[in-house]
């Protein structure tokens, strides 16, 4: 029975470890599903940094708006 790539929907042969079309890596059935790979750790780290930088960016924008309004109207 053919398998399909979840990323690009290409038809794959059984037991394919990597999609020849898009390069998506498949986990083997004997591999622990909870094991993190380097790419997974990188993606989570970037996500955490993004979430941490959003409030800082908001504070900077509000501060610049306050400074600008004090210069114009003050």
URFEN-V936708 format. One record per residue. N is the residue number from 1. RES is the residue in one letter. PSI is psi in degrees with one decimal (* if undefined). NEAR is the number of other ideal C-beta (glycine too) atoms within 12 Angstrom. D_LAST is the distance of its C-alpha to the last C-alpha in Angstrom with 2 decimals. Layout:
# URFEN-V936708
[[N,RES,PSI,NEAR,D_LAST] [N,RES,PSI,NEAR,D_LAST]]
This chain:
# URFEN-V936708
[[1,X,130.3,8,73.68] [2,X,151.2,12,70.76] [3,X,160.2,17,67.37] [4,X,141.8,19,64.00] [5,X,130.5,22,60.90] [6,X,-17.4,14,57.95] [7,X,-49.3,15,55.48] [8,X,0.7,14,57.16] [9,X,27.5,14,60.13] [10,X,144.5,20,62.68] [11,X,134.0,15,66.22] [12,X,153.0,23,67.30] [13,X,158.2,16,70.66] [14,X,139.5,12,71.38] [15,X,13.2,13,70.25] [16,X,132.1,22,67.69] [17,X,-23.0,18,65.27] [18,X,138.1,18,62.75] [19,X,126.1,21,62.03] [20,X,-16.7,15,63.32] [21,X,-51.6,15,60.86] [22,X,-11.6,17,57.45] [23,X,9.8,15,58.37] [24,X,130.4,21,57.46] [25,X,132.5,18,59.14] [26,X,143.4,23,61.25] [27,X,141.5,18,62.01] [28,X,150.7,13,65.68] [29,X,-29.2,10,67.26] [30,X,-6.3,8,68.43] [31,X,143.2,13,64.91] [32,X,122.4,10,62.93] [33,X,-16.1,11,60.28] [34,X,-0.3,8,57.94] [35,X,130.5,12,58.06] [36,X,139.7,15,54.78] [37,X,169.8,15,54.87] [38,X,-39.3,11,52.52] [39,X,-37.9,13,50.81] [40,X,-43.5,16,50.24] [41,X,-40.6,13,48.65] [42,X,-45.3,13,46.40] [43,X,-41.2,14,45.23] [44,X,-38.6,15,44.50] [45,X,-43.9,15,42.61] [46,X,-37.4,14,40.40] [47,X,-42.8,14,39.77] [48,X,-42.7,13,38.75] [49,X,-39.9,14,36.39] [50,X,-44.6,14,34.81] [51,X,-32.8,13,34.35] [52,X,-31.0,13,32.81] [53,X,-21.7,14,30.33] [54,X,-50.7,14,28.99] [55,X,-35.4,12,27.01] [56,X,-42.0,14,25.71] [57,X,-38.7,15,24.55] [58,X,-43.1,13,22.81] [59,X,-41.4,13,20.97] [60,X,-43.3,14,19.91] [61,X,-43.6,14,18.74] [62,X,-40.6,14,16.69] [63,X,-41.5,14,15.14] [64,X,-38.1,14,14.38] [65,X,-40.2,15,12.87] [66,X,-42.8,15,10.55] [67,X,-44.6,14,9.67] [68,X,-43.7,13,9.40] [69,X,-33.0,12,7.23] [70,X,-34.0,11,4.63] [71,X,-39.8,10,5.46] [72,X,-47.3,9,5.86] [73,X,-5.7,9,3.77] [74,X,*,8,0.00]]
